[in-house]
Amino acid sequence: MKVGPGRRQVAALVVPPVLAWLAGHALYWAAAAHNGFDYFLVRTHARWDSGNYLNIARHGYTLLRCVPKPTSPFTAADWCGTAGWFPLYPLGMRLLGPLGLPYPRAGLLITELFALGSLVLVWWLLEARATLANLACLALAALFPGSIYEHALFPVSLAVGGSLLFLALLARGRWTAAGIAGAVPAAAYQTGVLLAAVVPVWLLVGRRRLGMHPPAALGRAIRTSGLVAVGLLAVMALQQAEVGRWDGLLLVEAHYGTGLHNPAATFVKNAVPRPRPPGAPSGSLTGQPAPRYQFLLVTGIVLVAVGATLAARERNTLDLVVLVYTVMFWVAPLVAGGHLAQYRTHLLLLPSVVLLRRLPAVVPAVLAVMAAAVAWQMAGLFYHYILI
């Protein structure tokens, strides 16, 4: 039986991402087994904040004054509850409820669908051409720093998939569709709303290449960024309806250290080794080298991707929009999350692998090997409840 050209095209688009997705699973399955955990149990993939997303799915939002405890840094003046987490992922769990799936399984299904979808989008942006460089970029995407959260009960893969679709549509001039796609990360994860700022900066940088006059560029930027912002406005409207405060998200996040910080200080804090404080418990994240290795690897990937793009003789619209996205999503956590863990937000930089496609294949291949080594170490910390 002959395979038609249509089926061959579908296979060329789908098979490499599926194999990369399975390879990522194989590494994390081996890491889980090495650390004494059953990879095929849903609870193996649920950690810390997963409980907040499950509580939102089951009961909706809560917002209340914190109850001071001897082991808690929060005071009675602080706000606690689940209002500090975004709702799209829990709402997805609810939508799958009629299928008979318990919320944890529904959440993991959403996570895996978007993890696989993200790799399909990366491969599509690489034009589904099986060159050594493209295959190495796809391997790096499958094991990108922070990818342990792409297979966990967290909305990070949802945000990554929406961001990749946003970038792909924007590069093809699909302004309205890009704005709708961008509203998904904005309603799913804290940094997703940053996509609204990507559009005007990209148009400012690439207006001449796009051949647009300022009024047209301004109109399209307002339309697309406005649609992205609808995602955040929907979050605020939902919180107003459920807890009576549209700013519940800000109230809860206030005591987690969000705000403006010196990015240089944040960089040094994450890049320079810190000794474990005397008396710190063995399960403490402080002093663990793996998060620092991941931070340095992400920094290296960003520098190589940005440098390769700026040095390229030819840059298309996709290069420019991914370049703007990469720089903004690397800098923003350094500025806004000075006291927060950086390692989950690293996965949002996954689109940067597209910028490596013109480099010699050895470059993304070496980065993929390094990413696999770091992923193994980070997986151990995740499974043992050391990562949050």
Residue pairs with C-beta under 8 A, 6 or more apart in sequence:
3 11
12 128
12 130
13 120
13 123
13 124
13 128
14 120
16 123
16 128
16 130
16 135
16 138
17 116
17 119
17 120
17 122
17 123
17 138
18 116
18 119
20 119
20 138
20 139
20 141
20 142
21 115
21 116
21 119
21 142
23 139
23 142
23 143
24 115
24 142
24 143
24 147
24 150
24 151
25 151
27 143
27 372
27 375
27 376
27 379
28 39
28 148
28 151
28 375
28 379
29 39
31 375
31 376
31 379
31 380
31 383
32 38
32 39
32 44
32 379
32 383
33 39
34 380
35 379
35 380
35 383
35 384
37 44
37 383
38 44
42 104
42 105
42 108
42 153
43 104
44 383
45 108
45 111
45 151
45 152
45 153
46 54
46 104
46 152
46 153
47 152
47 153
47 382
47 385
47 387
47 388
48 385
48 388
49 85
49 154
49 388
50 107
50 152
50 153
50 154
52 82
52 84
52 85
53 85
53 89
53 90
53 93
53 107
53 153
53 154
53 155
54 90
54 93
54 103
54 104
54 107
54 153
55 62
55 82
56 82
56 85
56 87
56 90
57 90
57 91
57 93
57 94
57 103
57 107
58 103
60 242
61 81
61 82
61 83
61 87
61 238
61 239
61 242
61 243
61 248
62 81
62 82
62 83
62 243
63 79
63 80
63 81
63 82
63 83
63 239
63 243
63 244
63 245
63 248
63 251
63 252
64 79
64 80
64 81
65 76
65 77
65 78
65 79
65 80
66 72
66 74
66 75
66 76
66 78
66 79
66 80
66 255
67 76
67 80
68 74
68 75
68 76
73 255
74 80
74 255
78 254
78 255
79 248
79 251
79 252
79 254
79 255
80 252
81 243
81 248
81 252
83 239
83 243
83 245
83 248
83 249
83 251
83 252
84 248
84 249
84 252
84 253
84 256
86 155
86 187
86 188
86 189
86 190
86 192
86 235
86 249
87 187
87 235
87 238
88 155
88 158
88 184
88 187
88 188
88 231
89 107
89 110
89 154
89 155
89 158
89 188
90 107
92 106
92 107
92 110
92 158
93 103
93 106
93 107
93 110
94 103
96 106
96 109
96 110
97 103
97 106
99 106
101 109
104 153
107 153
108 153
110 158
111 150
111 151
111 152
111 153
111 154
111 155
111 157
111 158
112 151
112 157
114 157
114 158
114 160
114 161
114 162
115 150
115 151
115 157
115 160
115 161
117 161
118 141
118 150
118 157
118 160
118 161
118 164
118 350
119 138
119 141
119 142
121 161
121 164
121 165
121 168
122 137
122 138
122 141
122 164
122 350
122 351
122 353
122 354
123 134
123 138
124 168
125 164
125 167
125 168
125 318
125 351
125 354
126 134
126 137
126 138
126 354
126 357
127 134
131 361
132 361
132 365
133 356
133 357
133 358
133 359
133 360
133 361
133 364
134 357
135 361
136 356
136 361
136 362
136 363
136 364
136 365
136 367
136 368
137 353
137 354
137 356
137 357
137 364
138 353
139 364
139 365
139 368
140 301
140 353
140 356
140 364
140 367
140 368
140 371
141 350
141 353
143 368
143 371
143 372
143 375
144 150
144 346
144 347
144 349
144 350
144 353
144 371
145 294
145 297
145 298
145 301
145 343
145 346
145 347
145 349
145 371
145 374
145 375
145 378
146 156
146 294
146 298
146 343
146 344
146 345
146 346
146 347
146 348
146 378
147 347
147 350
147 371
147 375
148 375
148 378
148 379
148 382
148 387
149 156
149 157
149 344
149 347
150 156
150 157
150 160
150 347
151 157
152 382
154 344
155 188
155 189
156 189
156 344
156 347
156 348
157 347
158 184
158 185
158 188
158 189
159 184
159 185
159 188
159 189
159 191
159 192
159 348
160 185
160 347
160 348
160 350
160 351
161 184
162 181
162 182
162 183
162 184
162 185
162 188
162 192
163 182
163 185
163 192
163 195
163 325
163 348
163 351
164 350
164 351
165 178
165 181
165 184
166 178
166 181
166 182
166 185
166 195
166 228
167 178
167 318
167 321
167 322
167 325
167 351
168 318
169 177
169 178
169 181
170 178
170 198
170 199
170 202
170 224
170 321
171 316
171 317
171 318
171 321
171 322
173 317
175 220
175 223
175 224
176 223
176 224
176 227
178 199
178 224
179 223
179 224
179 225
179 226
179 227
179 228
179 230
180 227
182 192
182 195
182 196
182 224
182 227
182 228
182 231
183 227
183 228
183 229
183 230
183 231
183 234
184 192
184 231
185 191
185 192
185 193
185 195
185 231
186 192
186 193
186 195
186 196
186 228
186 229
186 230
186 231
186 232
186 235
187 231
187 232
187 234
187 235
188 231
189 348
190 253
191 329
191 332
191 333
191 345
191 348
192 231
193 228
193 229
193 231
193 232
194 328
194 329
194 332
195 228
195 325
196 225
196 226
196 228
196 229
197 225
197 328
198 321
198 324
198 325
198 328
199 220
199 221
199 224
199 225
199 228
200 221
200 225
201 324
201 328
202 320
202 321
202 324
202 325
203 210
203 212
203 217
203 220
203 221
205 320
205 323
205 324
206 317
206 320
206 321
207 214
207 217
209 315
209 317
209 320
210 217
210 317
212 220
235 249
236 246
236 247
236 249
237 246
239 245
239 246
239 247
239 248
239 249
240 246
245 251
256 339
256 340
257 337
257 338
257 339
257 340
258 336
258 337
258 339
258 340
259 336
259 338
260 335
260 336
261 334
261 335
261 336
261 337
261 338
261 339
262 338
263 331
263 334
263 335
265 338
266 333
266 334
266 335
266 337
266 338
266 342
267 334
269 338
270 291
270 292
270 295
270 342
271 292
271 295
271 296
271 299
272 292
273 289
273 292
274 286
274 287
275 287
276 284
276 286
276 287
277 286
277 287
280 286
280 287
283 384
283 385
283 386
284 386
285 291
285 341
285 381
285 386
285 387
285 388
288 381
288 386
289 377
290 374
290 377
290 378
290 380
290 381
291 341
291 342
291 343
291 378
291 381
291 387
293 374
293 377
294 343
294 346
294 374
294 378
295 342
295 343
295 346
297 367
297 370
297 371
297 374
298 330
298 346
298 349
299 330
300 367
301 349
301 352
301 353
301 356
301 367
302 326
302 327
302 330
302 349
302 352
304 356
304 359
304 363
304 367
305 323
305 326
305 352
305 353
305 355
305 356
306 323
306 326
306 327
306 355
308 355
308 356
308 358
308 359
309 315
309 319
309 322
309 323
309 355
310 323
312 319
312 358
315 323
318 354
319 355
322 351
322 352
322 354
322 355
323 355
325 351
325 352
326 349
326 351
326 352
326 355
329 345
329 348
329 349
330 349
333 340
333 342
333 345
334 342
337 345
341 387
341 388
343 378
343 387
353 364
356 363
356 364
356 367
357 364
378 387
381 387
